[in-house]
């Protein structure tokens, strides 16, 4: 019976201590959920698409592969250059060799890994795409109004009357782009 009362008194002491801390520091009740039986507070992410499965050492498979490749390149560079360049220069050289692999392991933007982001940036910079769609300038109709509409009607009438019975001409051969 004495052990039970000691446990209850220690639980009551902890509860009073937490209450005192909350009152002194104006802490919200969510940080220390104090009740008669304390429950652990675990945050659950709302977006479960960002949760990745961990393989070993709390690292993803991608991170493990990239770190292994970084070690495979960096450690031999250090040992081979340590004698010729000195220890500190060899360490900086090793870090320089390993950094790109760390970048590919850790960087992610909008759910895409680094190589996809770099591919999109290079494709955009080196080969800018042609925007084939062009909008009609409706303000031109407001400015000139009936003149444009009449000239378009005349042009369409000329096209239909002059090419009657003929197949439309092709500007580009079939199967070849512009």
DRENLUM-720347 format. One record per residue: x, y, z of N, C-alpha, C in turn; residue in one letter; residue number from 1. Coordinates in nm, 2 decimals. Atoms other than C-alpha are relative to their C-alpha. Layout:
      nc1      nc2      nc3     cac1     cac2     cac3      cc1      cc2      cc3   type   seq
        X        Y        Z        X        Y        Z        X        Y        Z      a   NUM
...
This chain:
      nc1      nc2      nc3     cac1     cac2     cac3      cc1      cc2      cc3   type   seq
     0.08    -0.12     0.00     0.00     0.00     0.00     0.09     0.12     0.00      x     1
    -0.09    -0.11    -0.01     0.29     0.23     0.07     0.06     0.03    -0.14      x     2
    -0.05    -0.02     0.14     0.43     0.18    -0.29    -0.10     0.08    -0.08      x     3
     0.11    -0.06     0.08     0.10     0.28    -0.44    -0.01     0.15     0.03      x     4
     0.01    -0.14    -0.04     0.08     0.60    -0.24     0.12     0.08    -0.04      x     5
    -0.12    -0.07     0.05     0.44     0.69    -0.33    -0.01     0.03    -0.15      x     6
     0.02    -0.02     0.14     0.36     0.65    -0.70    -0.10     0.11    -0.03      x     7
     0.10    -0.10     0.02     0.05     0.86    -0.67     0.05     0.14     0.04      x     8
    -0.06    -0.13    -0.04     0.24     1.13    -0.48     0.10     0.05    -0.10      x     9
    -0.10    -0.05     0.10     0.52     1.14    -0.74    -0.08     0.04    -0.13      x    10
     0.08    -0.04     0.11     0.26     1.15    -1.02    -0.07     0.14     0.03      x    11
     0.06    -0.13    -0.03     0.08     1.44    -0.84     0.10     0.11     0.00      x    12
    -0.11    -0.10     0.00     0.41     1.62    -0.79     0.03     0.04    -0.14      x    13
    -0.03    -0.03     0.14     0.49     1.59    -1.16    -0.11     0.08    -0.06      x    14
     0.12    -0.07     0.05     0.14     1.71    -1.25     0.00     0.14     0.05      x    15
     0.00    -0.13    -0.06     0.17     2.01    -1.02     0.12     0.08    -0.06      x    16
    -0.12    -0.07     0.05     0.52     2.09    -1.15    -0.03     0.05    -0.15      x    17
     0.04    -0.04     0.13     0.39     2.09    -1.51    -0.10     0.11    -0.01      x    18
     0.10    -0.10    -0.01     0.09     2.30    -1.42     0.07     0.14     0.03      x    19
    -0.08    -0.12    -0.04     0.33     2.55    -1.25     0.08     0.06    -0.12      x    20
    -0.08    -0.04     0.12     0.55     2.56    -1.56    -0.09     0.07    -0.10      x    21
     0.09    -0.06     0.09     0.26     2.63    -1.78    -0.05     0.13     0.04      x    22
     0.05    -0.13    -0.05     0.13     2.91    -1.56     0.10     0.10     0.00      x    23
    -0.11    -0.10    -0.01     0.47     3.08    -1.52     0.04     0.05    -0.14      x    24
    -0.05    -0.03     0.13     0.57     3.07    -1.88    -0.11     0.03    -0.11      x    25
     0.11    -0.02     0.09     0.23     3.12    -2.04     0.00    -0.09    -0.12      x    26
    -0.01     0.10     0.11     0.27     2.80    -2.24    -0.14    -0.05    -0.03      x    27
     0.13     0.06     0.03    -0.03     2.67    -2.43    -0.02    -0.14     0.05      x    28
     0.03     0.13    -0.06    -0.20     2.36    -2.31     0.04    -0.11    -0.10      x    29
    -0.04     0.11     0.10    -0.11     2.17    -2.64     0.14    -0.05     0.02      x    30
    -0.14     0.04    -0.01     0.26     2.16    -2.56     0.01    -0.11     0.11      x    31
     0.00     0.09    -0.11     0.21     1.99    -2.23    -0.14    -0.05     0.03      x    32
     0.14     0.04    -0.03    -0.12     1.79    -2.24     0.00    -0.07     0.13      x    33
     0.00     0.05    -0.13    -0.15     1.74    -1.87    -0.14    -0.04     0.04      x    34
     0.13     0.05    -0.06    -0.43     1.52    -1.74     0.04    -0.09     0.11      x    35
    -0.04     0.09    -0.11    -0.45     1.27    -1.47     0.09    -0.11    -0.05      x    36
    -0.09     0.10     0.06    -0.28     1.02    -1.70     0.05     0.07    -0.13      x    37
    -0.07    -0.08     0.11    -0.03     1.20    -1.94     0.00    -0.09    -0.12      x    38
    -0.01     0.07     0.12    -0.05     1.10    -2.30     0.11     0.06    -0.08      x    39
    -0.11    -0.05     0.09     0.24     1.13    -2.55    -0.06     0.07    -0.12      x    40
     0.05    -0.08     0.12     0.19     1.39    -2.82     0.08    -0.04    -0.12      x    41
    -0.08     0.04     0.12     0.29     1.26    -3.17    -0.07     0.08    -0.11      x    42
     0.05    -0.07     0.12     0.26     1.49    -3.47    -0.01    -0.09    -0.12      x    43
     0.02     0.08     0.12     0.12     1.33    -3.78    -0.01     0.09    -0.12      x    44
     0.00    -0.10     0.11     0.19     1.50    -4.11    -0.13    -0.01    -0.08      x    45
     0.13     0.00     0.07    -0.12     1.60    -4.31     0.02    -0.05    -0.14      x    46
    -0.02     0.04     0.14     0.03     1.54    -4.65     0.09    -0.13     0.00      x    47
    -0.07     0.13    -0.01     0.12     1.17    -4.66     0.08    -0.03    -0.13      x    48
    -0.08     0.02     0.13     0.27     1.20    -5.02     0.15     0.03     0.03      x    49
    -0.14    -0.04    -0.02     0.59     1.35    -4.87     0.07    -0.10     0.09      x    50
    -0.06     0.10    -0.08     0.64     1.05    -4.64     0.07    -0.10    -0.09      x    51
    -0.07     0.09     0.08     0.91     0.83    -4.78     0.04    -0.12     0.08      x    52
    -0.03     0.12    -0.08     0.99     0.47    -4.68     0.15     0.00     0.02      x    53
    -0.14     0.00    -0.04     1.32     0.44    -4.50     0.05    -0.15     0.00      x    54
    -0.06     0.14     0.02     1.55     0.14    -4.57     0.09    -0.03     0.12      x    55
    -0.10     0.03    -0.11     1.84     0.16    -4.32     0.05     0.13     0.05      x    56
    -0.06    -0.12    -0.06     1.98     0.42    -4.08    -0.09     0.12    -0.02      x    57
     0.09    -0.11     0.02     1.67     0.63    -4.13     0.03     0.08    -0.13      x    58
    -0.02    -0.06     0.13     1.77     0.69    -4.49    -0.08    -0.08    -0.11      x    59
     0.07     0.07     0.11     1.59     0.62    -4.81     0.09    -0.08    -0.09      x    60
    -0.09     0.08     0.09     1.72     0.38    -5.08     0.08     0.09    -0.09      x    61
    -0.07    -0.10     0.08     1.81     0.68    -5.30     0.12     0.06     0.07      x    62
    -0.10    -0.06    -0.08     2.01     0.84    -5.02     0.11    -0.10     0.03      x    63
    -0.10     0.11    -0.02     2.19     0.51    -4.94     0.09    -0.02    -0.12      x    64
    -0.07     0.02     0.12     2.29     0.46    -5.30     0.10     0.12    -0.03      x    65
    -0.09    -0.12     0.02     2.42     0.82    -5.34     0.11     0.02     0.10      x    66
    -0.11    -0.01    -0.10     2.61     0.82    -5.02     0.11    -0.11    -0.02      x    67
    -0.10     0.10     0.03     2.77     0.49    -5.11     0.09     0.04    -0.12      x    68
    -0.08    -0.04     0.12     2.88     0.62    -5.45     0.09     0.12     0.04      x    69
    -0.09    -0.11    -0.04     3.01     0.94    -5.28     0.12    -0.06     0.08      x    70
    -0.12     0.06    -0.07     3.22     0.73    -5.04     0.09    -0.08    -0.09      x    71
    -0.08     0.08     0.10     3.34     0.51    -5.33     0.09     0.09    -0.08      x    72
    -0.08    -0.10     0.07     3.47     0.82    -5.50     0.09     0.08     0.09      x    73
    -0.07    -0.10    -0.09     3.57     1.04    -5.21     0.11    -0.06     0.08      x    74
    -0.10     0.06    -0.08     3.77     0.80    -4.99     0.13    -0.03    -0.07      x    75
    -0.12     0.02     0.08     4.01     0.69    -5.26     0.07     0.13    -0.04      x    76
    -0.07    -0.13     0.03     4.07     1.05    -5.36     0.07     0.05     0.12      x    77
    -0.07    -0.04    -0.12     4.16     1.13    -5.00     0.13    -0.07     0.02      x    78
    -0.12     0.08    -0.03     4.40     0.84    -4.96     0.11     0.02    -0.11      x    79
    -0.09    -0.01     0.11     4.56     0.89    -5.30     0.07     0.14     0.00      x    80
    -0.06    -0.14     0.00     4.61     1.27    -5.26     0.06     0.05     0.13      x    81
    -0.05    -0.04    -0.13     4.70     1.28    -4.89     0.15     0.02     0.00      x    82
    -0.15     0.00     0.00     5.07     1.21    -4.95     0.05     0.12    -0.08      x    83
    -0.05    -0.10     0.09     5.11     1.46    -5.23    -0.04     0.14     0.04      x    84
     0.06    -0.14    -0.03     4.89     1.75    -5.12     0.00     0.03     0.15      x    85
     0.02    -0.02    -0.14     4.88     1.71    -4.74    -0.14    -0.03     0.04      x    86
     0.13     0.05    -0.06     4.60     1.61    -4.51    -0.12     0.10    -0.02      x    87
     0.11    -0.09     0.00     4.39     1.93    -4.50    -0.05     0.03    -0.15      x    88
     0.04    -0.02     0.14     4.40     1.99    -4.88    -0.07    -0.12    -0.05      x    89
     0.07     0.13     0.05     4.31     1.62    -4.94    -0.14    -0.01     0.05      x    90
     0.14     0.00    -0.06     4.01     1.66    -4.71    -0.09     0.09    -0.08      x    91
     0.09    -0.09     0.08     3.88     1.96    -4.90    -0.02    -0.05    -0.14      x    92
     0.02     0.06     0.13     3.94     1.78    -5.23    -0.10    -0.12     0.01      x    93
     0.09     0.11    -0.03     3.75     1.48    -5.09    -0.15     0.06     0.01      x    94
     0.13    -0.07    -0.01     3.46     1.71    -4.99    -0.05     0.05    -0.13      x    95
     0.04    -0.05     0.13     3.46     1.87    -5.33    -0.05    -0.11    -0.09      x    96
     0.04     0.11     0.09     3.43     1.53    -5.50    -0.13    -0.06     0.05      x    97
     0.12     0.06    -0.06     3.16     1.41    -5.26    -0.13     0.09    -0.01      x    98
     0.11    -0.09    -0.01     2.94     1.72    -5.26    -0.11    -0.02    -0.11      x    99
     0.11     0.02     0.10     2.76     1.65    -5.60    -0.08    -0.12     0.03      x   100
     0.08     0.11    -0.03     2.66     1.31    -5.48    -0.10     0.02     0.12      x   101
     0.09    -0.04    -0.11     2.52     1.45    -5.15    -0.11     0.09    -0.05      x   102
     0.11    -0.09     0.06     2.33     1.71    -5.36    -0.10    -0.09    -0.07      x   103
     0.10     0.08     0.07     2.17     1.44    -5.57    -0.08    -0.09     0.10      x   104
     0.06     0.08    -0.11     2.09     1.24    -5.25    -0.11     0.08     0.07      x   105
     0.09    -0.07    -0.09     1.92     1.52    -5.06    -0.09     0.10    -0.06      x   106
     0.08    -0.10     0.06     1.78     1.78    -5.30    -0.12    -0.05    -0.06      x   107
     0.13     0.04     0.06     1.42     1.76    -5.40    -0.08     0.13     0.00      x   108
     0.09    -0.11     0.02     1.19     2.03    -5.54    -0.13    -0.05    -0.06      x   109
     0.13     0.04     0.05     0.82     1.98    -5.58    -0.02    -0.15    -0.03      x   110
     0.01     0.14     0.01     0.85     1.61    -5.53     0.09    -0.06    -0.11      x   111
    -0.09     0.05     0.10     1.11     1.58    -5.81     0.14     0.00     0.04      x   112
    -0.14     0.00    -0.05     1.47     1.47    -5.75     0.08     0.09    -0.09      x   113
    -0.09    -0.10     0.06     1.77     1.68    -5.85     0.02    -0.02    -0.15      x   114
    -0.03     0.02     0.14     1.84     1.52    -6.19    -0.12     0.04    -0.09      x   115
     0.11    -0.04     0.08     1.49     1.58    -6.31    -0.01     0.15    -0.01      x   116
     0.01    -0.15     0.00     1.49     1.94    -6.20     0.11     0.06    -0.09      x   117
    -0.11    -0.04     0.09     1.83     1.99    -6.37    -0.03    -0.02    -0.15      x   118
     0.04     0.03     0.14     1.71     1.83    -6.69    -0.10     0.10    -0.05      x   119
     0.10    -0.10     0.04     1.41     2.06    -6.70     0.06     0.13    -0.02      x   120
    -0.06    -0.14     0.01     1.62     2.37    -6.64     0.08     0.00    -0.12      x   121
    -0.08     0.00     0.12     1.87     2.27    -6.91    -0.08     0.00    -0.12      x   122
     0.08     0.01     0.12     1.60     2.18    -7.16    -0.07     0.14    -0.02      x   123
     0.06    -0.13     0.01     1.43     2.52    -7.09     0.10     0.10    -0.05      x   124
    -0.10    -0.10     0.03     1.75     2.72    -7.12     0.06    -0.03    -0.14      x   125
    -0.07     0.03     0.13     1.92     2.54    -7.42    -0.10    -0.01    -0.12      x   126
     0.09     0.02     0.11     1.61     2.45    -7.63    -0.14     0.06     0.04      x   127
     0.13    -0.06    -0.04     1.33     2.70    -7.56    -0.10    -0.04    -0.10      x   128
     0.10     0.05     0.08     1.01     2.57    -7.69    -0.08     0.11    -0.07      x   129
     0.07    -0.10     0.07     0.80     2.74    -7.95    -0.15    -0.01     0.05      x   130
     0.14    -0.01    -0.05     0.46     2.85    -7.83    -0.09     0.01    -0.12      x   131
     0.08     0.00     0.13     0.23     2.75    -8.12    -0.13     0.07     0.01      x   132
     0.13    -0.07    -0.01    -0.09     2.90    -7.98     0.01     0.15     0.00      x   133
     0.01    -0.15    -0.01    -0.16     3.26    -8.05    -0.14     0.04     0.01      x   134
     0.14    -0.05    -0.02    -0.46     3.45    -7.93    -0.03     0.10    -0.10      x   135
     0.05    -0.11     0.09    -0.67     3.68    -8.14     0.01     0.13     0.08      x   136
    -0.01    -0.13    -0.06    -0.61     4.05    -8.07    -0.14     0.06    -0.01      x   137
     0.14    -0.05     0.00    -0.97     4.14    -7.97     0.00     0.16     0.01      x   138
     0.00    -0.14    -0.01    -0.86     4.50    -7.90     0.01     0.06    -0.14      x   139
     0.00    -0.05     0.14    -0.79     4.54    -8.27    -0.14     0.02    -0.06      x   140
     0.13    -0.01     0.05    -1.15     4.47    -8.34    -0.08     0.12     0.06      x   141
     0.06    -0.11    -0.06    -1.25     4.73    -8.09     0.04     0.14    -0.06      x   142
    -0.06    -0.13     0.05    -1.02     5.00    -8.24    -0.06     0.02    -0.14      x   143
     0.03    -0.02     0.14    -1.10     4.94    -8.61    -0.14    -0.05    -0.04      x   144
     0.14     0.05     0.01    -1.43     4.76    -8.58    -0.04    -0.05    -0.14      x   145
     0.06     0.05     0.12    -1.62     4.72    -8.91     0.10    -0.01    -0.11      x   146
    -0.10     0.01     0.11    -1.32     4.77    -9.14     0.06    -0.14     0.00      x   147
    -0.07     0.13    -0.01    -1.15     4.45    -9.02    -0.10    -0.11    -0.04      x   148
     0.10     0.10     0.03    -1.47     4.25    -9.03    -0.03    -0.01    -0.15      x   149
     0.03     0.00     0.14    -1.54     4.36    -9.38     0.11    -0.06    -0.09      x   150
    -0.11     0.05     0.07    -1.19     4.29    -9.50     0.02    -0.15     0.01      x   151
     0.00     0.15    -0.02    -1.20     3.94    -9.35    -0.10    -0.07    -0.08      x   152
     0.11     0.07     0.08    -1.53     3.86    -9.52     0.04     0.00    -0.15      x   153
    -0.05     0.00     0.14    -1.38     3.97    -9.86     0.11    -0.10    -0.02      x   154
    -0.11     0.10     0.01    -1.07     3.76    -9.80    -0.06    -0.14     0.00      x   155
     0.06     0.14    -0.01    -1.28     3.45    -9.71    -0.08    -0.02    -0.13      x   156
     0.07     0.02     0.13    -1.50     3.51   -10.02     0.09    -0.03    -0.11      x   157
    -0.09     0.03     0.11    -1.20     3.52   -10.24     0.06    -0.14     0.01      x   158
    -0.06     0.13    -0.01    -1.06     3.20   -10.10    -0.10    -0.11    -0.05      x   159
     0.10     0.10     0.04    -1.38     3.01   -10.15    -0.03     0.00    -0.15      x   160
     0.04    -0.01     0.14    -1.45     3.14   -10.50     0.12    -0.04    -0.09      x   161
    -0.11     0.02     0.09    -1.10     3.12   -10.65     0.05    -0.14     0.01      x   162
    -0.06     0.13    -0.02    -1.01     2.77   -10.52    -0.11    -0.11    -0.01      x   163
     0.11     0.09     0.01    -1.34     2.60   -10.60     0.04    -0.12    -0.08      x   164
    -0.03     0.13     0.07    -1.29     2.23   -10.69     0.15    -0.04     0.01      x   165
    -0.14     0.04    -0.01    -0.92     2.23   -10.61     0.03    -0.05     0.14      x   166
    -0.04     0.05    -0.13    -0.75     2.05   -10.33     0.09     0.10     0.07      x   167
    -0.09    -0.10    -0.07    -0.58     2.27   -10.06     0.14    -0.03    -0.01      x   168
    -0.15     0.02     0.01    -0.21     2.33   -10.10     0.06    -0.02     0.13      x   169
    -0.07     0.03    -0.13     0.03     2.20    -9.84     0.13     0.08     0.00      x   170
    -0.12    -0.08    -0.01     0.30     2.42    -9.72     0.12    -0.09     0.04      x   171
    -0.10     0.08    -0.05     0.49     2.14    -9.55    -0.02    -0.15    -0.05      x   172
     0.02     0.14     0.04     0.55     1.78    -9.67    -0.05    -0.08     0.12      x   173
     0.06     0.08    -0.11     0.38     1.51    -9.47     0.11    -0.07     0.07      x   174
    -0.09     0.07    -0.08     0.57     1.37    -9.18     0.12     0.09     0.04      x   175
    -0.11    -0.09    -0.04     0.81     1.67    -9.15    -0.05     0.11     0.07      x   176
     0.04    -0.12    -0.08     0.79     1.94    -8.89     0.04     0.13    -0.07      x   177
    -0.02    -0.14     0.05     0.81     2.31    -8.94     0.15     0.04     0.01      x   178
